[in-house]
C-alpha cells in the first residue's frame, strides 16, 4: 500500500548502540535484555561491576552483544568515563535509557536531609548528567537519537511519605520535556516511561503480601501489577523509528493507574 512502510522495519533496532543506566535493576535489566534480543548492542552501567557482569554474561551466552562499565550515576567524572567507554567500544550511541533510581520513604517531618539529597542526586542529577554527556555525543554524530528517561507515576500523582521520590520524578518529567524542546532540531527524541509498581527484586514483597497486593490492585483497571515484559514493549517503541514523531511525552505504562 502506498506510503505505508514495512511495519516490522518501524520497530527495528538492529545494530543500534544502547547505553542503559541502572542496568542491574528491574527496569534496567528488562531494557538491556529486551533491546539486546531485538538486535541492539547494549552497554550496561551501574555502581557495581560484580552485579553487572552476570547480566552481561547472560546476554552474551544467549548470542547477543553486550558489555558493561561500572560508575557512579551522580558523579560527573564517572558519567563522562562511562559515555567515553561506550563510544570507544561500540563507535557511538543511538539510544540512552536512564533506569538508575533510588527511593526512600518517610513522613517529611522525619525525612533525613541526607536521604532526600541522595534521592535527588541519583534520580535528578544523575539523569541530567548522563543526558548532558550523551547529548553531546548524539549532536556530534549528527544522526539523531532516542533518549528514554525512566520516571514513575509518582511524578504525576503524590503519595503519602513519598515527598523525596515523587519530587524527584516530577523533576524528571520536566527534564524530559525541556530536553525534547532543546534537542528536537537535532533529530533527538526525548521521552519518559512512567511505570506503576512492577515485579522486581525490590517490590517482590508486594506480590508476596496478598493483602498489600489487593490494596494496590484496587487502583489498577487491568487488575494486576506490572511484569518486566510489560516494560519492554514501550522501550522498543521509543527506541525505534516508530516513535520518530513523538517527543516530550510521558508514557504511563501503569495498567490504567493514572486513568482515574
QUIJO-V570793 format. One record per pair of residues at least 4 apart in sequence whose ideal C-beta (glycine too) atoms are under 6 Angstrom apart, sorted by the first residue. I is the first residue (numbers start at 1). J is the second residue. D is the distance in Angstrom with one decimal. If there is no record, write none. Layout:
# QUIJO-V570793
i->I j->J d->D
i->I j->J d->D
This chain:
# QUIJO-V570793
i->10 j->241 d->5.9
i->10 j->242 d->4.0
i->11 j->236 d->5.7
i->11 j->240 d->4.6
i->11 j->242 d->5.2
i->13 j->38 d->5.0
i->13 j->39 d->5.8
i->13 j->40 d->4.7
i->13 j->239 d->5.3
i->13 j->240 d->5.4
i->14 j->39 d->3.5
i->16 j->40 d->4.6
i->16 j->94 d->4.2
i->16 j->95 d->5.7
i->17 j->41 d->5.0
i->17 j->90 d->4.3
i->17 j->92 d->5.7
i->17 j->93 d->5.3
i->17 j->94 d->5.0
i->18 j->35 d->4.9
i->18 j->40 d->4.7
i->18 j->42 d->5.0
i->18 j->95 d->3.9
i->19 j->43 d->4.8
i->19 j->86 d->5.0
i->19 j->93 d->5.4
i->19 j->96 d->5.3
i->20 j->28 d->5.4
i->20 j->31 d->5.2
i->20 j->32 d->5.0
i->20 j->44 d->5.6
i->20 j->97 d->4.6
i->20 j->99 d->6.0
i->21 j->45 d->5.4
i->21 j->73 d->5.7
i->21 j->98 d->5.1
i->21 j->99 d->5.7
i->21 j->100 d->4.2
i->21 j->130 d->5.8
i->22 j->28 d->4.2
i->22 j->46 d->5.9
i->22 j->99 d->3.8
i->22 j->100 d->3.3
i->23 j->28 d->4.0
i->23 j->32 d->5.2
i->23 j->44 d->3.5
i->23 j->45 d->5.9
i->23 j->46 d->5.1
i->24 j->46 d->4.8
i->24 j->51 d->4.3
i->24 j->52 d->6.0
i->25 j->99 d->5.9
i->26 j->198 d->6.0
i->26 j->200 d->2.8
i->27 j->99 d->4.5
i->27 j->150 d->5.3
i->27 j->231 d->5.9
i->28 j->99 d->3.7
i->29 j->55 d->5.9
i->30 j->34 d->5.8
i->30 j->228 d->4.0
i->30 j->231 d->4.8
i->30 j->232 d->5.5
i->31 j->97 d->4.9
i->31 j->99 d->6.0
i->31 j->235 d->5.0
i->32 j->42 d->5.0
i->32 j->44 d->5.3
i->34 j->232 d->3.6
i->34 j->235 d->5.7
i->35 j->40 d->4.1
i->35 j->42 d->5.5
i->36 j->42 d->4.8
i->36 j->59 d->4.8
i->36 j->64 d->3.9
i->36 j->66 d->5.7
i->38 j->236 d->5.8
i->41 j->65 d->4.3
i->41 j->90 d->5.2
i->42 j->66 d->4.8
i->43 j->67 d->5.5
i->43 j->86 d->4.4
i->44 j->52 d->5.4
i->44 j->56 d->5.9
i->44 j->68 d->4.3
i->45 j->69 d->5.5
i->45 j->71 d->5.7
i->45 j->82 d->4.9
i->46 j->52 d->5.5
i->49 j->70 d->4.2
i->52 j->68 d->3.9
i->56 j->66 d->4.7
i->56 j->68 d->4.8
i->57 j->61 d->6.0
i->59 j->64 d->5.0
i->59 j->66 d->3.9
i->60 j->66 d->5.6
i->67 j->89 d->5.6
i->69 j->82 d->5.2
i->69 j->85 d->4.6
i->71 j->78 d->3.6
i->71 j->82 d->4.4
i->72 j->78 d->4.6
i->73 j->100 d->4.2
i->73 j->122 d->5.7
i->73 j->126 d->3.7
i->74 j->121 d->4.1
i->74 j->122 d->5.5
i->74 j->125 d->5.0
i->74 j->126 d->4.4
i->76 j->129 d->5.7
i->79 j->129 d->4.5
i->79 j->130 d->5.4
i->79 j->133 d->5.5
i->80 j->133 d->5.5
i->83 j->133 d->4.2
i->83 j->134 d->5.9
i->86 j->90 d->6.0
i->86 j->93 d->5.7
i->87 j->92 d->6.0
i->92 j->141 d->5.4
i->93 j->134 d->5.5
i->93 j->137 d->5.1
i->94 j->145 d->5.5
i->95 j->146 d->4.7
i->95 j->239 d->4.8
i->96 j->134 d->4.6
i->96 j->147 d->4.8
i->97 j->148 d->4.8
i->98 j->127 d->4.8
i->98 j->130 d->5.8
i->98 j->149 d->4.8
i->98 j->150 d->5.8
i->99 j->150 d->4.6
i->100 j->126 d->5.5
i->101 j->123 d->5.5
i->102 j->119 d->5.3
i->102 j->122 d->4.2
i->103 j->165 d->4.3
i->104 j->115 d->4.5
i->104 j->119 d->5.9
i->104 j->164 d->5.5
i->105 j->161 d->4.9
i->106 j->110 d->5.0
i->106 j->111 d->4.4
i->106 j->161 d->5.9
i->107 j->161 d->5.6
i->108 j->163 d->4.7
i->111 j->116 d->5.6
i->116 j->164 d->4.8
i->119 j->123 d->5.7
i->119 j->164 d->4.3
i->119 j->168 d->5.2
i->120 j->124 d->4.9
i->120 j->168 d->5.5
i->121 j->125 d->4.7
i->122 j->126 d->4.8
i->123 j->168 d->3.7
i->124 j->168 d->5.2
i->124 j->171 d->4.7
i->127 j->149 d->5.8
i->127 j->172 d->5.8
i->130 j->134 d->5.9
i->131 j->135 d->5.6
i->138 j->145 d->3.8
i->138 j->188 d->5.4
i->139 j->186 d->5.2
i->144 j->187 d->3.0
i->144 j->188 d->5.6
i->145 j->188 d->4.6
i->146 j->189 d->5.3
i->146 j->239 d->5.0
i->147 j->190 d->4.4
i->148 j->191 d->6.0
i->148 j->238 d->5.0
i->149 j->172 d->5.4
i->149 j->176 d->5.2
i->149 j->192 d->4.4
i->150 j->193 d->5.7
i->151 j->155 d->4.7
i->151 j->169 d->4.9
i->151 j->172 d->4.5
i->151 j->173 d->5.9
i->151 j->192 d->4.4
i->151 j->194 d->4.4
i->152 j->169 d->4.4
i->152 j->194 d->5.5
i->153 j->157 d->5.7
i->153 j->194 d->5.4
i->153 j->196 d->5.0
i->153 j->254 d->5.2
i->153 j->257 d->5.6
i->153 j->258 d->5.5
i->154 j->162 d->5.8
i->154 j->165 d->5.7
i->154 j->166 d->4.3
i->154 j->169 d->4.9
i->155 j->169 d->3.4
i->155 j->170 d->4.8
i->155 j->172 d->6.0
i->155 j->173 d->4.5
i->155 j->194 d->5.8
i->156 j->258 d->5.9
i->158 j->166 d->5.6
i->162 j->166 d->4.4
i->163 j->167 d->5.9
i->173 j->250 d->5.6
i->176 j->190 d->5.7
i->176 j->192 d->4.2
i->177 j->248 d->4.7
i->179 j->183 d->5.6
i->179 j->190 d->4.3
i->180 j->190 d->4.3
i->180 j->247 d->4.2
i->180 j->248 d->3.2
i->183 j->188 d->3.9
i->189 j->247 d->4.5
i->190 j->247 d->5.7
i->191 j->238 d->5.1
i->191 j->249 d->4.8
i->192 j->250 d->4.9
i->193 j->234 d->5.1
i->193 j->251 d->5.1
i->193 j->253 d->5.7
i->194 j->250 d->5.3
i->194 j->252 d->5.0
i->195 j->226 d->5.8
i->195 j->253 d->4.9
i->196 j->254 d->3.8
i->196 j->257 d->4.4
i->197 j->203 d->5.6
i->197 j->216 d->5.9
i->197 j->225 d->5.0
i->198 j->226 d->3.6
i->199 j->207 d->5.8
i->199 j->227 d->5.5
i->205 j->209 d->5.9
i->206 j->212 d->5.5
i->206 j->213 d->5.9
i->207 j->213 d->6.0
i->219 j->257 d->5.5
i->220 j->255 d->4.2
i->220 j->257 d->5.2
i->221 j->256 d->3.5
i->222 j->255 d->3.8
i->222 j->256 d->5.6
i->226 j->230 d->4.7
i->234 j->251 d->5.6
i->234 j->253 d->5.0
i->235 j->239 d->5.9
i->237 j->242 d->5.5
i->237 j->243 d->5.5
i->238 j->243 d->5.0
i->252 j->258 d->4.9
i->254 j->258 d->5.6
